[in-house]
Amino acid sequence: MGTAKKRKVAKIKRQPVKRKPVKSARAAAEDFAGLLEELEAARGELARIATDENHWRRDLDARISAQSAAEERLRGELEAVRVDLRTALAELEIARANEKRAEQRFITATRELAEAREGERRAEHASDAAQEELHQLRNQVQSLMLRIKEPLS
């Protein structure tokens, strides 16, 4: 295989290199001056592009910095809202517990009031019964007194 390649390469006909005609010194100097002008123009364009790139890079860095600051501020606000929410939930739980205790106290107080009213009603009934009995006893005492006075007279 290696020899077959050599044979093919050997069969290719080499073409002579064409040389460019030599320019005069003046034409070469003009070409050189033109190339220098193009080089200066390219350098100026590169400097302008570099300035623009630096401007845009600073602008991009400023935007990224502002965005980072805004994100940080929003994270802080979000954390503050979370703390406020946790506090509000804790206060709600406390309020619910207080409401439940107040409800239990109300139920107990209502029950005690009902018992007190029942006791008052019973006491009033007992008082009425005692007054009735006292009235009857007074009447008996008076009638006994009258009986005691009658035989003496």
C-alpha positions in Angstrom: 0.0 0.0 0.0 2.8 2.4 0.9 4.4 1.9 -2.6 1.2 2.5 -4.5 0.9 5.9 -2.9 4.4 6.8 -3.8 3.8 5.9 -7.4 0.7 8.1 -7.6 2.5 11.0 -6.0 5.3 10.6 -8.5 2.9 10.6 -11.4 1.5 14.1 -10.5 3.0 16.7 -12.6 4.5 19.7 -10.8 3.5 23.0 -12.0 6.0 25.9 -12.0 5.4 28.6 -9.4 4.3 31.9 -10.9 6.1 34.9 -9.6 4.4 38.2 -9.3 6.1 41.0 -11.2 8.3 43.1 -9.0 6.8 46.5 -8.1 8.6 49.6 -8.2 9.9 51.1 -4.9 7.4 54.0 -5.3 4.4 51.7 -5.8 5.6 49.6 -2.8 5.9 52.8 -0.7 2.4 53.8 -1.7 1.1 50.3 -0.9 3.0 50.5 2.5 1.5 53.9 3.2 -2.0 52.7 2.3 -1.5 49.7 4.6 -0.3 52.0 7.4 -3.4 54.1 7.0 -5.6 51.0 7.1 -3.7 49.8 10.1 -4.2 53.2 11.9 -7.9 53.1 10.9 -8.2 49.5 12.2 -6.4 50.6 15.5 -8.8 53.5 15.8 -11.8 51.2 15.2 -10.4 48.7 17.8 -9.9 51.5 20.3 -13.5 52.7 19.7 -14.8 49.1 20.0 -12.7 48.6 23.2 -14.2 51.8 24.6 -17.7 50.7 23.7 -17.0 47.3 25.2 -15.8 48.8 28.4 -18.8 51.1 28.6 -21.2 48.2 28.0 -19.2 46.0 30.5 -19.5 48.7 33.2 -23.2 49.2 32.4 -23.7 45.4 32.6 -21.8 45.2 35.8 -23.8 48.1 37.2 -27.1 46.4 36.2 -25.9 43.1 37.7 -24.9 44.9 40.9 -28.3 46.7 41.0 -30.1 43.5 40.4 -28.1 41.7 43.1 -28.9 44.5 45.5 -32.6 44.4 44.6 -32.6 40.6 45.1 -30.9 41.0 48.4 -33.4 43.6 49.5 -36.3 41.5 48.4 -34.9 38.5 50.2 -34.7 40.6 53.3 -38.2 41.8 52.9 -39.4 38.3 52.2 -37.7 37.1 55.4 -39.3 40.0 57.3 -42.7 39.0 55.9 -42.1 35.4 56.9 -41.2 36.5 60.4 -44.3 38.7 60.6 -46.4 35.9 59.3 -45.0 33.5 61.9 -45.6 36.1 64.6 -49.1 36.7 63.4 -49.8 32.9 63.4 -48.4 32.6 66.9 -50.5 35.6 68.1 -53.6 33.9 66.4 -52.9 30.7 68.3 -52.6 32.7 71.5 -55.8 34.6 70.7 -57.6 31.3 69.9 -56.4 29.8 73.2 -57.5 32.9 75.1 -60.9 32.8 73.4 -61.3 29.1 74.3 -60.4 29.9 77.9 -62.8 32.9 77.9 -65.5 30.7 76.5 -64.9 28.1 79.2 -65.0 30.8 81.9 -68.2 32.1 80.4 -69.7 28.6 80.4 -68.6 28.1 84.0 -69.9 31.6 85.0 -73.2 30.9 83.3 -73.5 27.6 85.1 -72.6 29.2 88.4 -75.1 32.0 87.8 -77.8 29.4 87.0 -76.9 27.5 90.2 -76.9 30.8 92.2 -80.3 31.7 90.7 -81.6 28.3 91.6 -80.2 28.7 95.1 -81.7 32.2 95.4 -85.1 30.7 94.2 -84.9 28.0 96.8 -83.8 30.4 99.5 -86.7 32.7 98.6 -89.0 29.7 98.7 -87.6 28.7 102.0 -87.9 32.3 103.2 -91.5 32.5 102.1 -92.1 29.2 103.8 -90.3 30.4 107.0 -92.3 33.7 106.9 -95.5 31.7 106.5 -94.6 29.5 109.4 -93.5 32.5 111.4 -96.9 34.1 110.6 -98.7 31.0 111.7 -96.6 30.8 114.9 -97.4 34.4 115.7 -101.0 33.7 115.2 -100.8 30.7 117.5 -98.9 32.8 120.1 -101.6 35.5 119.9 -104.4 33.0 120.1 -102.6 31.4 123.1 -102.1 34.8 124.7 -105.8 35.5 124.2 -106.7 32.2 125.8 -104.4 32.8 128.7 -105.9 36.2 129.3 -109.5 35.0 129.0 -109.6 32.7 132.0 -108.0 35.4 134.1 -110.6 37.9 133.4 
